[in-house]
Amino acid sequence: MAKPMHIAVIRLSAMGDVAMTVPVLRALVLQHPDVKLTVVSRPFFQPFFDTIPNVNFFAVDVKGRHKGFVGLLRLYSDLRKLGVEAVADLHNVLRSKVVRTLFALSGKKVAATDKGRAAKKALTRADNKIFQPVKPMVERHCDTFAALGFAIDLSQPVFPGQAVLSDAILNVTGEKKGNWIGIAPFAQYDSKVYPLDLLQKVIDELAMDKTITLFLFGGGQREIDKLNSLKQDHQNVTVVAGKLKLQQELALISHLDLMLSMDSGNAHIAAMLGVKVITLWGATHPYAGFKPFHQPMEYCITADRTQYPLLPTSVYGNKKVPGYENAMRTIVPETIITAIKKEL
């Protein structure tokens, strides 16, 4: 069977997971320029893929046209009309399984990412924990494309150049002087969020250096209120949440010298743009395969396992373990400040 030329790549959510596909797809089209990709995802994520050649974006309408089983039949039909010859299912959930099965039944080549659930369970369980790194998700995605006949080498990644900062962005950021650091303090689950009173110490210390400008990222009014509180009256700290659209945030992030993030979407966005990312880990751990792309392990600062031996307690941070609420307090502000200053 000839190698497929036009591959539909399915990854619907969440933000960090979608961002993790970007370095893989960039490497794929650079190493196999005869391949055309159609990324099938939610409309919000389209800007992630704007700078990758040979990539079209297909926005899934999960609340309308593509809702429910009948909607999945429509999605299959819509993709067939585009001339899709193979499917790489990087999501591997019920919805994407239905679509890829329909393609398989029509004689097209399909492959799906093995999420390695057994290894992740062994890493996060309380009893007989196997504390060792599982295969990173980006490598698992590479395996999916290899099954379709396209080997991918991620050892020397290519990143997009810095985006042009429009006047609308510069009105928020000002012209770049000195070092720009992004801070993304939030995550989907509280067990992954560094205590804000400790983060305040990190921000206050960094803001004393007037050659540094800090940008605080988040979303939604609740987070914006917390970010405004963290800003205090520092002139060199700017809350960007609520002031920029996603595409503008991506442009700003491409100019950062460093991003400080939780185990969250912003870490993966910065990494896909080739920015240094220092991550803070509470209930989760980089061993679970979600370490930001092409970032060394020393950039991952984890809670203390001697005090909290059951860590990591979950892959996504959604499991509450009594007595582990303060695990992240074992990461002292000085450790974070030292790590950031070392990399500037």
PyMOL commands that set and color helices and strands:
alter all, ss='L'
color gray80, all
select helices_A, chain A and resi 15-31+43-49+68-81+94-105+117-124+137-147+167-173+190-192+196-207+221-231+246-253+265-272+286-288+297-299+327-330+333-343
alter helices_A, ss='H'
color red, helices_A
select strands_A, chain A and resi 6-10+36-41+55-59+86-89+109-112+179-184+212-216+237-239+258-262+277-281+300-302
alter strands_A, ss='S'
color yellow, strands_A
deselect
rebuild
show_as cartoon
